[in-house]
Amino acid sequence: MNAFRFDALLRALQDAPTTRRAIAKSLAGIALTAGLAPAATAKRNATKHRKRRTKPPVNQFGCRNVGVVCTSASQCCSGICERAPGKSKNGKKRKKSCRAHDTGGCRVEQDSCSGEFFPCTATNGADGFCHVTTGNAPYCGVSSTTFDCTKDEDCIDLCGPEAACVVCDNPDLGSFQVCIGLKEECLSP
């Protein structure tokens, strides 16, 4: 209630006859006006607390993992930002997300850097081994070279256009990055 209304109400109470009916009407007006103020405040607060959009998370390499929402390929560790085929449950187009490439039937649990080797067939038909990329995607690679990479595009010059950046966590050798590709042999950096 603003000050002008309050003053007018006080004057009306002072000038009015002191009957019960007049006092009751005045008090009802005060209660009604006071009841509207919290409702207006609640509506104003509700608009302030709308759900804020958060940016999708990036991993320790500064890029987004496979399956995370994206708007451009440069945001993804794999360098691929595409919509999944088909439509979502509500019939709309699906959002774009980071995608894996050259999986060769590998799964994320199959990481040959761990010391156990998981054979696979690369997309070019060559025999390779399963690895996990910096974008947490399975990858079937044929040849490799040690290189301090963060994204798959860092490895293209060394191992070809289908290359991937892989993190090896080996119990004997420690943790290091490797460029892996489908070429018969990757170049040394």
Stockholm file with secondary structure:
# STOCKHOLM 1.0

chainA/1-189         MNAFRFDALLRALQDAPTTRRAIAKSLAGIALTAGLAPAATAKRNATKHRKRRTKPPVNQFGCRNVGVVCTSASQCCSGICERAPGKSKNGKKRKKSCRAHDTGGCRVEQDSCSGEFFPCTATNGADGFCHVTTGNAPYCGVSSTTFDCTKDEDCIDLCGPEAACVVCDNPDLGSFQVCIGLKEECLSP
#=GR chainA/1-189 SS CCHHHHHHHHHHHHHSCCCHHHHHHHHHHHHHHHHHHHHHHHHHHHHHTCCCCCCCCCCTTSSBCTTSBCSSGGGBSSSCEEECSSBCTTSSBCCEEECCCCCTTCCTTCCGGGSSCCEEECTTSCEEEEEEBTTSCEEEESEEEECCCSSGGGGHHHHCTTCEEEEEEETTTEEEEEEEESSSSCCCC
#=GC SS_cons         CCHHHHHHHHHHHHHSCCCHHHHHHHHHHHHHHHHHHHHHHHHHHHHHTCCCCCCCCCCTTSSBCTTSBCSSGGGBSSSCEEECSSBCTTSSBCCEEECCCCCTTCCTTCCGGGSSCCEEECTTSCEEEEEEBTTSCEEEESEEEECCCSSGGGGHHHHCTTCEEEEEEETTTEEEEEEEESSSSCCCC
//
